[in-house]
Amino acid sequence: MSWSWEYLPSEEYVTKGAPTDFLAAVSVKADELVRAAEAQYLDGTTYEGAGEAMRYLDVAGGSFAYYVVPRLELVVVCQVTSPLM
């Protein structure tokens, strides 16, 4: 497996109405989170603990909520918030 990130339940649902500049900032930060998770969980597929709690991160133009699922080697972005939405 290879680490990645995705919107859940779907990109259309999570990002509806969000400015493209803001979504670009979310994408850049999500890529960074993937690299950090990959370094922390060298083989996420063998992880046996409870998953991480949801976290919130500020980016240019707003913030987003995410959580890490080590066993799936996945960072999930589940909410984006921008005052321009």
N, C-alpha and C positions, 0 to 999 in steps of 0.2 A: 504494500500500500504506500501511498504517498500523501503527505499532508496537503490539505486544501481548505478553502473556506467557501461558504455558500449562504444565501439568504434562506430563511425558513419562516413561513411555509413556502414562499416563492418570492423571487425578486420583484415581480410586479406588485404583489401584495404589500411587501415591506417598504418599497421605495416610492410608491405612488405619490406623485406630487412633489417629490424632493428635487431641488435644483441639481443640475448635472455637475457643477463644480463641487458641491458638497458630497455627492456620491463618489466623485473621483477621490476626494480626501478619505472617505470611508474605505474605498478599495485599497488605497496605499497603506492605511493603518491596518486593515485586515491582513494584507500580505505580510506586514511586520509581525503581527500576532501569530500567523502560521509559522514563520521562521522561529519565533521564540518558543512556541509549543513543540516544534520539531526538535529543538535543542534540549528542552526540558524532558520530554518523553521520547527517548531514543528509539524505543519500539513500542509505540502506543497500543498496538494490537494485543500486547501481553499485559496491559495495565489492568489491575484488579481492584482498585479503590473506587470510592464514590467519585462521581464527576465533580468538576469545579462548579462553584456557584456562578450565577449570572453576574456579569460585571458591566460597568458603564464607562465609556471613554469619550472624552471631548475631542472634537476635531474642528477644523476651520468650517464655520457655518452651522455648527450644531453638535450633536452627540449621537452615540449609538449604543445599543445593548448587545452583548454577545456572551457566549459561553463556549468552553472547550470540551470536546468529547474525545478523550484520548484513545479509547478502543476503536473508534472510527477514524482516528487521525483527521479530525475535522474541527474547524472553528465555525460556529454558527452565529450569524448576525440575524437577530430576530426583531429588532426595532431600530428605526432611525428617526431622529427628531431634529427638525430644523425650524426656526421661526418663520422661514419663508414658505413652509408647506401649507 
